[in-house]
C-alpha cells in the first residue's frame, strides 16, 4: 500500500535527489525533491529540470525486496 504524505514545501524531511512518487490528486509522476538552481527554495525535479506541477502529496517508492 502506498503511504501518501501531504506535501509541505517547507519540510526538509523529504530525502533529496531520490525518486519519489508525487501527485496532484489525479495524476502520479516520479520526481526528485531538490534545491532550485536559479531561485530560492526546494521543489520537485525530473531529470534535473524543475517541474511546475500542483503537487499535493508525495510517497516513498517502496518496492518489494527480491527473494533469494
Biopython code that builds the backbone (N, CA, C, O; Angstrom):
import numpy as np
from Bio.PDB.StructureBuilder import StructureBuilder

atoms = [
    (1, "UNK", "N", (0.836, -1.175, 0.000)),
    (1, "UNK", "CA", (0.000, 0.000, 0.000)),
    (1, "UNK", "C", (0.882, 1.240, 0.000)),
    (1, "UNK", "O", (1.898, 1.286, 0.694)),
    (2, "UNK", "N", (0.499, 2.230, -0.766)),
    (2, "UNK", "CA", (1.262, 3.471, -0.836)),
    (2, "UNK", "C", (0.835, 4.384, 0.308)),
    (2, "UNK", "O", (-0.353, 4.641, 0.502)),
    (3, "UNK", "N", (1.809, 4.864, 1.054)),
    (3, "UNK", "CA", (1.536, 5.784, 2.160)),
    (3, "UNK", "C", (1.830, 7.205, 1.693)),
    (3, "UNK", "O", (2.982, 7.640, 1.686)),
    (4, "UNK", "N", (0.780, 7.923, 1.303)),
    (4, "UNK", "CA", (0.927, 9.282, 0.801)),
    (4, "UNK", "C", (1.094, 10.252, 1.963)),
    (4, "UNK", "O", (0.436, 10.123, 2.995)),
    (5, "UNK", "N", (1.986, 11.228, 1.781)),
    (5, "UNK", "CA", (2.252, 12.265, 2.781)),
    (5, "UNK", "C", (1.876, 13.605, 2.164)),
    (5, "UNK", "O", (2.257, 13.903, 1.032)),
    (6, "UNK", "N", (1.129, 14.410, 2.910)),
    (6, "UNK", "CA", (0.768, 15.727, 2.402)),
    (6, "UNK", "C", (2.043, 16.541, 2.176)),
    (6, "UNK", "O", (2.927, 16.579, 3.032)),
    (7, "UNK", "N", (2.125, 17.186, 1.022)),
    (7, "UNK", "CA", (3.330, 17.930, 0.656)),
    (7, "UNK", "C", (3.360, 19.279, 1.360)),
    (7, "UNK", "O", (2.458, 20.103, 1.215)),
    (8, "UNK", "N", (4.422, 19.475, 2.124)),
    (8, "UNK", "CA", (4.700, 20.755, 2.773)),
    (8, "UNK", "C", (5.989, 21.271, 2.153)),
    (8, "UNK", "O", (7.065, 20.735, 2.419)),
    (9, "UNK", "N", (5.887, 22.306, 1.329)),
    (9, "UNK", "CA", (7.055, 22.782, 0.592)),
    (9, "UNK", "C", (8.156, 23.313, 1.509)),
    (9, "UNK", "O", (9.277, 23.536, 1.051)),
    (10, "UNK", "N", (7.863, 23.519, 2.789)),
    (10, "UNK", "CA", (8.869, 23.982, 3.731)),
    (10, "UNK", "C", (9.516, 22.848, 4.515)),
    (10, "UNK", "O", (10.451, 23.083, 5.281)),
    (11, "UNK", "N", (9.032, 21.627, 4.335)),
    (11, "UNK", "CA", (9.559, 20.472, 5.063)),
    (11, "UNK", "C", (10.913, 20.049, 4.511)),
    (11, "UNK", "O", (11.102, 19.982, 3.297)),
    (12, "UNK", "N", (11.835, 19.767, 5.390)),
    (12, "UNK", "CA", (13.141, 19.231, 4.988)),
    (12, "UNK", "C", (13.227, 17.735, 5.289)),
    (12, "UNK", "O", (14.309, 17.151, 5.248)),
    (13, "UNK", "N", (12.084, 17.119, 5.591)),
    (13, "UNK", "CA", (12.039, 15.685, 5.884)),
    (13, "UNK", "C", (12.062, 14.842, 4.622)),
    (13, "UNK", "O", (12.256, 13.628, 4.693)),
    (14, "UNK", "N", (11.864, 15.471, 3.463)),
    (14, "UNK", "CA", (11.843, 14.730, 2.204)),
    (14, "UNK", "C", (13.286, 14.522, 1.741)),
    (14, "UNK", "O", (14.030, 15.482, 1.541)),
    (15, "UNK", "N", (13.662, 13.271, 1.576)),
    (15, "UNK", "CA", (15.025, 12.956, 1.138)),
    (15, "UNK", "C", (15.245, 13.516, -0.264)),
    (15, "UNK", "O", (14.463, 13.252, -1.178)),
    (16, "UNK", "N", (16.318, 14.292, -0.426)),
    (16, "UNK", "CA", (16.555, 14.925, -1.720)),
    (16, "UNK", "C", (17.339, 14.021, -2.661)),
    (16, "UNK", "O", (18.063, 13.123, -2.229)),
    (17, "UNK", "N", (17.181, 14.278, -3.950)),
    (17, "UNK", "CA", (17.879, 13.572, -5.021)),
    (17, "UNK", "C", (17.600, 12.073, -5.028)),
    (17, "UNK", "O", (18.451, 11.273, -5.417)),
    (18, "UNK", "N", (16.401, 11.707, -4.594)),
    (18, "UNK", "CA", (15.944, 10.314, -4.586)),
    (18, "UNK", "C", (14.559, 10.305, -5.242)),
    (18, "UNK", "O", (13.737, 11.178, -4.965)),
    (19, "UNK", "N", (14.302, 9.331, -6.104)),
    (19, "UNK", "CA", (12.997, 9.258, -6.762)),
    (19, "UNK", "C", (11.877, 9.010, -5.758)),
    (19, "UNK", "O", (11.986, 8.154, -4.880)),
    (20, "UNK", "N", (10.800, 9.777, -5.906)),
    (20, "UNK", "CA", (9.584, 9.632, -5.116)),
    (20, "UNK", "C", (8.398, 9.646, -6.071)),
    (20, "UNK", "O", (8.516, 10.067, -7.221)),
    (21, "UNK", "N", (7.265, 9.183, -5.585)),
    (21, "UNK", "CA", (6.010, 9.362, -6.298)),
    (21, "UNK", "C", (5.420, 10.694, -5.850)),
    (21, "UNK", "O", (5.444, 11.015, -4.662)),
    (22, "UNK", "N", (4.893, 11.470, -6.789)),
    (22, "UNK", "CA", (4.208, 12.709, -6.450)),
    (22, "UNK", "C", (2.862, 12.720, -7.156)),
    (22, "UNK", "O", (2.696, 12.090, -8.200)),
    (23, "UNK", "N", (1.901, 13.441, -6.583)),
    (23, "UNK", "CA", (0.572, 13.502, -7.183)),
    (23, "UNK", "C", (-0.066, 14.866, -6.968)),
    (23, "UNK", "O", (0.271, 15.599, -6.038)),
    (24, "UNK", "N", (-0.997, 15.178, -7.857)),
    (24, "UNK", "CA", (-1.836, 16.364, -7.704)),
    (24, "UNK", "C", (-3.249, 15.936, -7.302)),
    (24, "UNK", "O", (-4.174, 16.747, -7.301)),
    (25, "UNK", "N", (-3.402, 14.674, -6.966)),
    (25, "UNK", "CA", (-4.702, 14.124, -6.594)),
    (25, "UNK", "C", (-5.394, 13.409, -7.744)),
    (25, "UNK", "O", (-6.377, 12.697, -7.539)),
    (26, "UNK", "N", (-4.877, 13.600, -8.957)),
    (26, "UNK", "CA", (-5.463, 12.940, -10.131)),
    (26, "UNK", "C", (-4.433, 12.147, -10.914)),
    (26, "UNK", "O", (-4.740, 11.073, -11.432)),
    (27, "UNK", "N", (-3.214, 12.662, -11.007)),
    (27, "UNK", "CA", (-2.137, 12.031, -11.770)),
    (27, "UNK", "C", (-0.963, 11.735, -10.845)),
    (27, "UNK", "O", (-0.824, 12.335, -9.779)),
    (28, "UNK", "N", (-0.122, 10.798, -11.272)),
    (28, "UNK", "CA", (1.060, 10.416, -10.486)),
    (28, "UNK", "C", (2.281, 10.508, -11.380)),
    (28, "UNK", "O", (2.253, 10.082, -12.534)),
    (29, "UNK", "N", (3.366, 11.074, -10.831)),
    (29, "UNK", "CA", (4.636, 11.187, -11.537)),
    (29, "UNK", "C", (5.754, 10.702, -10.625)),
    (29, "UNK", "O", (5.564, 10.534, -9.421)),
    (30, "UNK", "N", (6.926, 10.480, -11.220)),
    (30, "UNK", "CA", (8.140, 10.182, -10.465)),
    (30, "UNK", "C", (9.019, 11.410, -10.550)),
    (30, "UNK", "O", (9.262, 11.929, -11.639)),
    (31, "UNK", "N", (9.506, 11.885, -9.394)),
    (31, "UNK", "CA", (10.333, 13.087, -9.370)),
    (31, "UNK", "C", (11.247, 13.059, -8.151)),
    (31, "UNK", "O", (11.077, 12.248, -7.241)),
    (32, "UNK", "N", (12.209, 13.955, -8.159)),
    (32, "UNK", "CA", (13.146, 14.115, -7.047)),
    (32, "UNK", "C", (12.969, 15.488, -6.423)),
    (32, "UNK", "O", (12.761, 16.475, -7.129)),
    (33, "UNK", "N", (13.051, 15.551, -5.108)),
    (33, "UNK", "CA", (12.952, 16.816, -4.395)),
    (33, "UNK", "C", (14.368, 17.365, -4.246)),
    (33, "UNK", "O", (15.259, 16.669, -3.758)),
    (34, "UNK", "N", (14.573, 18.594, -4.660)),
    (34, "UNK", "CA", (15.914, 19.177, -4.609)),
    (34, "UNK", "C", (15.825, 20.699, -4.589)),
    (34, "UNK", "O", (14.776, 21.283, -4.864)),
    (35, "UNK", "N", (16.953, 21.326, -4.256)),
    (35, "UNK", "CA", (17.029, 22.787, -4.238)),
    (35, "UNK", "C", (16.970, 23.307, -5.668)),
    (35, "UNK", "O", (17.561, 22.735, -6.585)),
    (36, "UNK", "N", (16.238, 24.410, -5.833)),
    (36, "UNK", "CA", (16.201, 25.053, -7.143)),
    (36, "UNK", "C", (17.570, 25.640, -7.449)),
    (36, "UNK", "O", (18.241, 26.164, -6.560)),
    (37, "UNK", "N", (17.973, 25.555, -8.677)),
    (37, "UNK", "CA", (19.290, 26.037, -9.094)),
    (37, "UNK", "C", (19.322, 27.555, -9.264)),
    (37, "UNK", "O", (20.312, 28.199, -8.914)),
    (38, "UNK", "N", (18.250, 28.123, -9.796)),
    (38, "UNK", "CA", (18.259, 29.547, -10.131)),
    (38, "UNK", "C", (17.281, 30.385, -9.310)),
    (38, "UNK", "O", (17.015, 31.537, -9.652)),
    (39, "UNK", "N", (16.747, 29.821, -8.239)),
    (39, "UNK", "CA", (15.870, 30.590, -7.348)),
    (39, "UNK", "C", (15.914, 29.968, -5.964)),
    (39, "UNK", "O", (16.475, 28.887, -5.784)),
    (40, "UNK", "N", (15.336, 30.630, -5.006)),
    (40, "UNK", "CA", (15.351, 30.148, -3.625)),
    (40, "UNK", "C", (14.364, 29.007, -3.433)),
    (40, "UNK", "O", (13.361, 28.902, -4.139)),
    (41, "UNK", "N", (14.667, 28.164, -2.473)),
    (41, "UNK", "CA", (13.753, 27.111, -2.072)),
    (41, "UNK", "C", (13.995, 25.772, -2.734)),
    (41, "UNK", "O", (14.932, 25.583, -3.509)),
    (42, "UNK", "N", (13.106, 24.851, -2.393)),
    (42, "UNK", "CA", (13.168, 23.478, -2.879)),
    (42, "UNK", "C", (11.897, 23.153, -3.648)),
    (42, "UNK", "O", (10.862, 23.790, -3.450)),
    (43, "UNK", "N", (11.978, 22.167, -4.520)),
    (43, "UNK", "CA", (10.809, 21.728, -5.265)),
    (43, "UNK", "C", (11.088, 20.417, -5.968)),
    (43, "UNK", "O", (12.155, 19.824, -5.810)),
    (44, "UNK", "N", (10.125, 19.978, -6.738)),
    (44, "UNK", "CA", (10.223, 18.704, -7.441)),
    (44, "UNK", "C", (10.881, 18.887, -8.794)),
    (44, "UNK", "O", (10.623, 19.859, -9.504)),
    (45, "UNK", "N", (11.747, 17.922, -9.144)),
    (45, "UNK", "CA", (12.506, 17.975, -10.393)),
    (45, "UNK", "C", (12.425, 16.622, -11.108)),
    (45, "UNK", "O", (12.308, 15.571, -10.478)),
    (46, "UNK", "N", (12.491, 16.682, -12.423)),
    (46, "UNK", "CA", (12.594, 15.481, -13.246)),
    (46, "UNK", "C", (13.780, 15.692, -14.174)),
    (46, "UNK", "O", (13.837, 16.680, -14.906)),
    (47, "UNK", "N", (14.719, 14.768, -14.141)),
    (47, "UNK", "CA", (15.942, 14.890, -14.948)),
    (47, "UNK", "C", (16.613, 16.254, -14.723)),
    (47, "UNK", "O", (17.045, 16.912, -15.670)),
    (48, "UNK", "N", (16.689, 16.660, -13.457)),
    (48, "UNK", "CA", (17.336, 17.913, -13.022)),
    (48, "UNK", "C", (16.619, 19.182, -13.461)),
    (48, "UNK", "O", (17.120, 20.285, -13.239)),
    (49, "UNK", "N", (15.455, 19.040, -14.078)),
    (49, "UNK", "CA", (14.652, 20.197, -14.504)),
    (49, "UNK", "C", (13.487, 20.389, -13.537)),
    (49, "UNK", "O", (12.775, 19.431, -13.234)),
    (50, "UNK", "N", (13.283, 21.608, -13.049)),
    (50, "UNK", "CA", (12.169, 21.846, -12.127)),
    (50, "UNK", "C", (10.815, 21.610, -12.797)),
    (50, "UNK", "O", (10.622, 21.919, -13.973)),
    (51, "UNK", "N", (9.903, 21.065, -12.035)),
    (51, "UNK", "CA", (8.550, 20.812, -12.510)),
    (51, "UNK", "C", (7.611, 21.877, -11.950)),
    (51, "UNK", "O", (7.747, 22.283, -10.796)),
    (52, "UNK", "N", (6.689, 22.314, -12.741)),
    (52, "UNK", "CA", (5.684, 23.267, -12.256)),
    (52, "UNK", "C", (4.341, 22.544, -12.196)),
    (52, "UNK", "O", (3.451, 22.772, -13.015)),
    (53, "UNK", "N", (4.224, 21.680, -11.219)),
    (53, "UNK", "CA", (3.018, 20.880, -11.018)),
    (53, "UNK", "C", (2.399, 21.237, -9.674)),
    (53, "UNK", "O", (3.127, 21.568, -8.738)),
    (54, "UNK", "N", (1.091, 21.180, -9.553)),
    (54, "UNK", "CA", (0.433, 21.462, -8.279)),
    (54, "UNK", "C", (0.460, 20.243, -7.351)),
    (54, "UNK", "O", (-0.577, 19.634, -7.088)),
    (55, "UNK", "N", (1.641, 19.896, -6.863)),
    (55, "UNK", "CA", (1.820, 18.687, -6.046)),
    (55, "UNK", "C", (1.112, 18.851, -4.704)),
    (55, "UNK", "O", (1.302, 19.845, -4.003)),
    (56, "UNK", "N", (0.293, 17.859, -4.362)),
    (56, "UNK", "CA", (-0.419, 17.878, -3.083)),
    (56, "UNK", "C", (0.123, 16.836, -2.107)),
    (56, "UNK", "O", (0.076, 17.032, -0.892)),
    (57, "UNK", "N", (0.644, 15.713, -2.649)),
    (57, "UNK", "CA", (1.143, 14.628, -1.797)),
    (57, "UNK", "C", (2.344, 13.959, -2.461)),
    (57, "UNK", "O", (2.524, 14.034, -3.676)),
    (58, "UNK", "N", (3.162, 13.304, -1.636)),
    (58, "UNK", "CA", (4.309, 12.552, -2.128)),
    (58, "UNK", "C", (4.390, 11.236, -1.355)),
    (58, "UNK", "O", (3.796, 11.094, -0.286)),
    (59, "UNK", "N", (5.132, 10.279, -1.910)),
    (59, "UNK", "CA", (5.300, 8.983, -1.244)),
    (59, "UNK", "C", (6.658, 8.404, -1.605)),
    (59, "UNK", "O", (7.168, 8.603, -2.708)),
    (60, "UNK", "N", (7.233, 7.683, -0.648)),
    (60, "UNK", "CA", (8.455, 6.942, -0.943)),
    (60, "UNK", "C", (8.105, 5.789, -1.865)),
    (60, "UNK", "O", (7.019, 5.215, -1.780)),
    (61, "UNK", "N", (9.031, 5.461, -2.738)),
    (61, "UNK", "CA", (8.840, 4.296, -3.596)),
    (61, "UNK", "C", (9.257, 3.078, -2.796)),
    (61, "UNK", "O", (10.411, 2.957, -2.385)),
    (62, "UNK", "N", (8.314, 2.178, -2.579)),
    (62, "UNK", "CA", (8.531, 1.025, -1.720)),
    (62, "UNK", "C", (8.329, -0.240, -2.534)),
    (62, "UNK", "O", (7.223, -0.777, -2.591)),
    (63, "UNK", "N", (9.386, -0.711, -3.157)),
    (63, "UNK", "CA", (9.297, -1.927, -3.967)),
    (63, "UNK", "C", (9.555, -3.146, -3.103)),
    (63, "UNK", "O", (10.321, -3.061, -2.143)),
    (64, "UNK", "N", (8.942, -4.274, -3.414)),
    (64, "UNK", "CA", (9.207, -5.492, -2.648)),
    (64, "UNK", "C", (10.661, -5.920, -2.822)),
    (64, "UNK", "O", (11.266, -5.720, -3.876)),
    (65, "UNK", "N", (11.200, -6.509, -1.773)),
    (65, "UNK", "CA", (12.574, -6.997, -1.842)),
    (65, "UNK", "C", (12.621, -8.262, -2.681)),
    (65, "UNK", "O", (11.649, -9.011, -2.776)),
    (66, "UNK", "N", (13.787, -8.476, -3.288)),
    (66, "UNK", "CA", (13.972, -9.682, -4.091)),
    (66, "UNK", "C", (14.038, -10.916, -3.197)),
    (66, "UNK", "O", (14.592, -10.879, -2.098)),
    (67, "UNK", "N", (13.465, -11.999, -3.690)),
    (67, "UNK", "CA", (13.551, -13.256, -2.951)),
    (67, "UNK", "C", (14.873, -13.929, -3.307)),
    (67, "UNK", "O", (15.324, -13.882, -4.451)),
    (68, "UNK", "N", (15.471, -14.545, -2.317)),
    (68, "UNK", "CA", (16.755, -15.228, -2.541)),
    (68, "UNK", "C", (16.528, -16.693, -2.781)),
    (68, "UNK", "O", (17.485, -17.440, -2.990)),
]
sb = StructureBuilder()
sb.init_structure("model")
sb.init_model(0)
sb.init_chain("A")
sb.init_seg("    ")
for serial, (resi, resn, name, xyz) in enumerate(atoms, 1):
    if name == "N":
        sb.init_residue(resn, " ", resi, " ")
    sb.init_atom(name, np.array(xyz, "f"), 0.0, 1.0, " ", f" {name:<3s}", serial, name[0])
structure = sb.get_structure()
